[in-house]
Amino acid sequence: MELPSFDMLLFLIAAGFVAAFIDSVVGGGGLISVPALLLTGLPPSMVLGTNKLGGTLSSLTSTASFLFSGKIKGKMVYALFPLSFIGSALGTYTVHLLPSDFLKPLVVGLLIVVLIYTLFKKNWDGNGGEVARLTLPRLIATIVCAFVLGFYDGFFGPGTGSFLLFLFLLIGFDFVGASANAKVLNFASNIASLGSFFYFGSVHLGYGLPMGLSMIAGALVGSQFAIRQGSKYVKPLFIGVTLLLIGKQLWDLFM
């Protein structure tokens, strides 16, 4: 197993910490971790699998931190967990059969809609982390979204954390509660996708484990930041990361 040089090791540790900090609060940590891993010279498929190892450790840490703080509430998110897991496993399998490039224009459009809605909706205070009233149509839509976003995370991935956070905002959570519950589903899709990448031999432990350990630390700090500082900091970070995701996808499309 090839090991990184000392300089590369320090770089991956720093990049992993920052990526996990951002990802634990609003998602989008792949904007940092994937380019960092590309600089190692690993093949793109190996980069995605190795990044998923770090992302899984990060989302596990964030989920545990939010859980112990009491921010993850209600049986709904645990019921959605297997849907996100199955969807992600199917998505990762499908990516080996079909190119994912055709999703990029759709993702850009959806991210722009999410950004505009977030900017113009004034009240995101939610109901203290609880859903006020989950009607049958809203429940069905939530179930479908959990599966589809799980599939999307396994198939393509960019923006999954932001889309999940937005989903929980729409069904009544505040920003911190939405971030906490989104990490549960993100963890489900991550472990399913990681298992698939291991199956296809696309995970490099020599690079992934050091980065993953630093991502555990970043996720701990990030989730505690979200819990203590609340929505006044989470919302601006969410908007900033969404803007970066839009810019990244537009760059990939036209450059």
C-alpha positions as MATLAB code, in Angstrom:
seq = 'MELPSFDMLLFLIAAGFVAAFIDSVVGGGGLISVPALLLTGLPPSMVLGTNKLGGTLSSLTSTASFLFSGKIKGKMVYALFPLSFIGSALGTYTVHLLPSDFLKPLVVGLLIVVLIYTLFKKNWDGNGGEVARLTLPRLIATIVCAFVLGFYDGFFGPGTGSFLLFLFLLIGFDFVGASANAKVLNFASNIASLGSFFYFGSVHLGYGLPMGLSMIAGALVGSQFAIRQGSKYVKPLFIGVTLLLIGKQLWDLFM';
ca = [
       0.000    0.000    0.000;
       1.534    3.312   -1.112;
       1.866    5.880    1.671;
       1.823    9.666    1.186;
       4.969   11.743    1.680;
       5.240   13.780    4.877;
       4.317   17.024    3.078;
       1.353   15.379    1.348;
       0.277   13.827    4.652;
       0.173   17.245    6.339;
      -1.742   18.676    3.391;
      -4.353   15.885    3.458;
      -4.789   16.220    7.225;
      -5.380   19.986    6.945;
      -7.709   19.649    3.959;
      -9.638   16.843    5.637;
     -10.179   18.865    8.816;
     -11.529   21.909    6.944;
     -13.683   19.766    4.629;
     -15.241   17.869    7.537;
     -15.873   21.067    9.511;
     -17.891   22.518    6.622;
     -19.570   19.218    5.765;
     -20.718   18.586    9.329;
     -22.534   21.923    9.416;
     -24.064   22.358    5.952;
     -22.596   19.713    3.623;
     -20.350   20.419    0.653;
     -17.069   19.235    2.185;
     -16.260   17.421   -1.061;
     -15.498   20.829   -2.578;
     -12.276   20.674   -0.560;
     -11.519   16.987   -0.041;
     -11.943   15.812   -3.651;
      -9.578   18.432   -5.205;
      -7.090   17.695   -2.403;
      -7.112   13.980   -3.219;
      -6.803   14.695   -6.945;
      -3.470   16.395   -6.192;
      -2.106   13.046   -4.967;
      -2.232   11.707   -8.522;
      -4.746    8.970   -7.754;
      -7.110    7.964  -10.604;
     -10.500    9.766  -10.443;
     -12.407    6.607   -9.500;
      -9.945    5.953   -6.652;
     -10.267    9.592   -5.546;
     -14.058    9.273   -5.254;
     -13.843    6.041   -3.268;
     -11.097    7.332   -0.973;
     -13.039   10.547   -0.410;
     -16.093    8.476    0.506;
     -14.059    6.778    3.259;
     -13.275   10.144    4.828;
     -16.833   11.348    4.256;
     -18.238    8.293    6.017;
     -16.023    8.793    9.072;
     -16.970   12.481    9.087;
     -20.714   11.882    8.815;
     -20.559    9.153   11.499;
     -18.845   11.584   13.876;
     -21.289   14.400   13.119;
     -24.284   12.094   13.510;
     -23.043   10.880   16.909;
     -22.291   14.423   18.062;
     -25.722   15.717   17.061;
     -27.377   12.633   18.551;
     -25.755   13.074   21.971;
     -26.685   16.766   21.930;
     -30.363   15.889   21.434;
     -30.619   17.652   18.059;
     -31.722   14.496   16.204;
     -35.378   14.058   17.091;
     -38.285   11.968   15.932;
     -38.575    8.459   14.547;
     -39.001    9.717   10.992;
     -35.302   10.158   10.218;
     -34.497    6.640   11.452;
     -37.288    5.225    9.286;
     -35.792    7.044    6.283;
     -32.294    5.679    6.989;
     -32.676    2.372    5.065;
     -34.213    4.187    2.069;
     -31.177    6.432    1.788;
     -28.885    3.421    2.246;
     -30.552    1.331   -0.484;
     -30.789    4.287   -2.840;
     -27.079    5.045   -2.482;
     -26.036    1.433   -3.079;
     -28.105    1.370   -6.269;
     -26.665    4.725   -7.331;
     -23.045    3.611   -6.890;
     -23.761    0.437   -8.846;
     -25.457    2.419  -11.615;
     -22.513    4.816  -11.994;
     -20.443    1.888  -13.218;
     -23.003    1.351  -15.987;
     -23.904    4.900  -17.023;
     -21.991    8.208  -17.258;
     -22.977   10.745  -14.599;
     -22.198   13.868  -16.671;
     -25.786   14.328  -17.839;
     -26.805   15.131  -14.251;
     -24.637   18.272  -14.033;
     -27.061   20.749  -15.677;
     -29.929   19.450  -13.516;
     -27.843   19.802  -10.361;
     -26.928   23.415  -11.205;
     -30.596   24.279  -11.734;
     -31.686   22.657   -8.467;
     -28.936   24.356   -6.483;
     -29.960   27.751   -7.887;
     -33.582   27.106   -6.869;
     -32.438   26.092   -3.357;
     -30.305   29.243   -3.074;
     -33.043   31.630   -4.237;
     -35.666   30.061   -1.966;
     -33.310   30.211    1.030;
     -32.434   33.860    0.394;
     -36.022   35.043    0.035;
     -37.709   32.982    2.758;
     -37.398   35.112    5.878;
     -38.503   32.700    8.601;
     -36.345   29.573    8.948;
     -36.839   29.270   12.701;
     -38.701   25.968   12.366;
     -40.438   24.366   15.329;
     -37.569   23.734   17.718;
     -36.372   20.667   15.831;
     -39.774   19.001   15.570;
     -42.095   18.709   12.593;
     -45.358   20.513   13.322;
     -47.669   18.434   11.164;
     -46.583   15.859    8.609;
     -49.452   15.340    6.179;
     -49.674   12.212    4.020;
     -48.578   13.977    0.774;
     -45.644   15.560    2.597;
     -44.709   12.204    4.148;
     -44.768   10.496    0.734;
     -42.676   13.305   -0.779;
     -40.164   13.001    2.074;
     -39.866    9.232    1.585;
     -39.314    9.664   -2.156;
     -36.748   12.427   -1.599;
     -34.796   10.319    0.908;
     -34.481    7.488   -1.605;
     -33.748    9.747   -4.586;
     -31.106   11.772   -2.719;
     -29.509    8.546   -1.515;
     -29.380    7.330   -5.118;
     -27.989   10.688   -6.221;
     -25.248   10.579   -3.569;
     -24.126    7.158   -4.742;
     -24.412    8.052   -8.428;
     -22.961   11.571   -8.565;
     -22.838   13.274   -5.164;
     -22.077   17.033   -5.239;
     -24.536   18.970   -3.099;
     -26.128   15.968   -1.385;
     -25.639   17.408    2.095;
     -27.122   20.741    1.011;
     -30.126   19.061   -0.633;
     -30.763   16.964    2.492;
     -30.514   20.003    4.743;
     -32.950   21.847    2.497;
     -35.359   18.880    2.613;
     -35.507   19.023    6.407;
     -35.898   22.798    6.342;
     -38.947   22.406    4.097;
     -40.638   19.948    6.443;
     -40.325   22.223    9.474;
     -36.887   21.990   11.096;
     -34.720   24.987   11.940;
     -31.217   25.209   10.429;
     -29.440   23.375   13.238;
     -32.127   20.675   13.490;
     -32.148   20.273    9.707;
     -28.363   19.965    9.650;
     -28.440   17.342   12.420;
     -31.110   15.166   10.817;
     -29.593   15.547    7.350;
     -26.342   14.004    8.654;
     -28.188   10.805    9.587;
     -29.335   10.254    6.007;
     -25.976   11.415    4.663;
     -24.291    8.795    6.853;
     -26.630    6.109    5.470;
     -25.819    6.994    1.854;
     -22.096    7.272    2.658;
     -21.710    3.821    4.195;
     -23.662    2.175    1.359;
     -21.581    3.948   -1.273;
     -18.330    3.221    0.591;
     -19.164   -0.487    0.695;
     -19.727   -0.440   -3.055;
     -16.419    1.385   -3.663;
     -14.594   -1.204   -1.531;
     -16.234   -3.942   -3.582;
     -14.928   -2.385   -6.795;
     -11.440   -1.861   -5.275;
     -11.634    1.934   -5.483;
     -10.530    2.921   -1.957;
      -6.889    3.788   -1.148;
      -6.377    3.262    2.575;
      -2.896    4.823    2.595;
      -4.379    8.191    1.690;
      -7.885    7.702    3.015;
      -7.157    6.744    6.634;
      -4.954    9.741    7.578;
      -7.384   12.108    5.912;
     -10.330   10.302    7.470;
      -8.902   10.619   10.997;
      -8.466   14.375   10.561;
     -12.032   14.511    9.237;
     -13.267   12.967   12.481;
     -11.698   15.896   14.357;
     -13.116   18.408   11.880;
     -16.587   16.912   12.169;
     -16.477   17.079   15.976;
     -15.497   20.745   15.922;
     -17.972   21.601   13.149;
     -20.976   19.905   14.712;
     -20.273   21.537   18.084;
     -19.965   24.880   16.305;
     -23.412   24.386   14.757;
     -24.969   23.299   18.048;
     -23.558   26.216   20.055;
     -23.725   29.046   17.527;
     -27.110   28.178   16.024;
     -28.821   29.262   12.831;
     -27.327   32.759   12.667;
     -24.030   31.163   11.573;
     -25.321   28.014    9.883;
     -27.524   29.864    7.380;
     -24.742   32.138    5.969;
     -22.418   29.135    5.710;
     -25.132   27.167    3.912;
     -25.622   30.009    1.414;
     -21.867   30.350    0.877;
     -21.338   26.627    0.280;
     -24.329   26.495   -2.092;
     -22.819   29.369   -4.108;
     -19.509   27.499   -4.293;
     -21.284   24.324   -5.409;
     -23.070   26.244   -8.171;
     -19.791   27.805   -9.288;
     -18.012   24.443   -9.264;
     -20.706   22.766  -11.366;
     -20.809   25.676  -13.845;
     -17.009   25.494  -14.164;
     -17.180   21.746  -14.887;
     -19.886   22.335  -17.487;
     -18.316   25.137  -19.492;
     -14.542   25.001  -18.920;
];
